[in-house]
Amino acid sequence: MQHRKGTDHLTRAGLNLIQQALSIYDADLRLAVCNRPFQTMFELPERLVTEGAHFEDTIRYLAEHGEYGEIADIEGFIRTRVEQARAFEPHYMERRRANGRTISVEGCPLPEGGWVTVYTDITAIKRQEKLLRARSEELSDQVLGYAEEVGQTNRALEATIAQLEEAKAELTEMEARIRLTTEMTPAHIARVDRDGVYTYTNRRLSSLLPGRQNDIVGLSFEQALGDDTAVRLRPYLARALRGEACVLEFTESESGRRIRTAFTPDKVMQGEPISGVYLLSTDLTEEAQARAALAQTHKRELAAQLTSGLAHDFANLLTIILGLQGRLERLPLPDGAQKLTGATRAAARRGGDLLNKIARISGPRETSETPTVLADFLSALDPLARAPLPPEIALRIENHVPHPALMLDVGLLQDSLLNLVLNARDAIGDKTSGKIAIRLSAVQETWLDIAVSDTGPGFSQAARDHALDPFFTSKGDAGSGLGLTMVYDAVKLAGGHVRLDNAARGGAVVTLRLPLRPTEAEARPRLVLLVEDTPDIRATIRADLTDLGHQVLEAASAEEALALADIPGIDWVLSDIRLGPIDGVALLSQIAAKQPMLRLALMTSLPSRDPLRCAGADRWPVLAKPIGPQALHALLMQEPTT
């Protein structure tokens, strides 16, 4: 504060040394700064040169004291000057004061509002000009007049040039700020003219559409985006050129990304034709994936609500039917009746299996994505997929994904692929030779495509239209019509979608398109303190951890774990919740108080709403038993926070 007061004092002292009078008024027409020559030139009282003095009061004082000569309507004169000040424009003028002296007045508006005015006493200059006119016999009055006009014009021109230079500097700085801001925006901002030729870009197109160039000024839609995308954008450009702002959301064919582009007409002046259109394009791929997953979750919840009551009553009826069939079979029945009761019992059991499948579709389930090494996943899938195939059908698995590991729900994906392999087997037939192929590929670093193809007859038109509908089947009584529906449900739950096609050379192709989320292939080895009071469970989890490459310390009780937790180098403590006198939550609380840098986690078979489990979940990760290697791998890959 003292430094600021000192600076203000020095500034004011410097302004007082200037021979010219200076005043600065703000946007509210109140005095902000003036120097001493301003007061002395116009003989102003102290109250009118004090910060905050109103411009209207100053004009009134000058008018009443004859500064502007005789004025018939002083109040009207004051109103006019105040209105001119509110609409202030840069100017230069010279006027003769009532005391006979001549001053030049140069005014310039400020960017924040208000203006600065400089008053210069040019009486001596005018006197010299008059003397020159009177004494010169060689120069004509016209030449002298021209000289005077030129001098005045030059002074006004110099003032205007100074204002233009200041405005140019401000515009240059503003343009640099705007360009920096647009280039940092995570979207593509551009402008095109009436022919669809780019006249501006913030150089972010390649971040939105990989493989496109950023320097697209002078290029057309077709040259910058490709023919397919340009065809989609052209109708919306035409609408914007007619003055209609519009939005297009589409999936770009090459990258598979979901893009939203807003078209805003460039209206320069009212009544004039639109000269171009501004484009704002954003990547909605992750948002679209999340929307699809959320919509599928809502569908599952609705299906669960609709089917839960019916399934319960249906299950009771099946139980009664099976019970009555059992009683009938124990009675002496005529010949042929045993076949009928057996068929009835088989039909009832098939109805029970159907209920289980419906429960798996409509029951609550969340995706559980974990870091998955693709080579390991496919190695485990290969024998499972080959097991139900007859020798006449060959299976080929191809992996063309450049990333060694991805975030995947292994159980969900494995069930889906096995379901598709079984469908392909049934399509080929168990008495005919054929081929089934599973091919994995990455699409523009956005999607993971898994295509399952076969050499069967392919999809009929009805199958392509309805194969994903529940209970639709082309297998007659042999199918439930829920296989592909379960696959579709699982993929949608993960934020992807399913496509059904027929191959060019015959056979069906089912493509699962899932979000591509690369991750680390391996976690670095950890030292884990495993706390579990059941020896068999402890041995199983220890084996899974060591198979993953980690080292394990074992504790059979909370007391033993507290003693081992002080060993240097421990990265994680994984404890069961139920341990006896000291539960896992209390154990981790004590360890956290002593070793705040340790990563802590719990495991349990308690239900999700159990109070003890909820208390632990509020503070640490909780793994539900039984625990598989993938869940352990995902937990231990988390890096400690600093």
Order of alpha helices (4+ residues) and beta strands (2+ residues): alpha-beta-beta-alpha-alpha-alpha-beta-beta-beta-alpha-alpha-beta-beta-alpha-alpha-alpha-beta-beta-beta-alpha-alpha-beta-alpha-beta-beta-alpha-beta-beta-alpha-alpha-beta-beta-beta-alpha-beta-alpha-beta-alpha-beta-alpha-beta-alpha
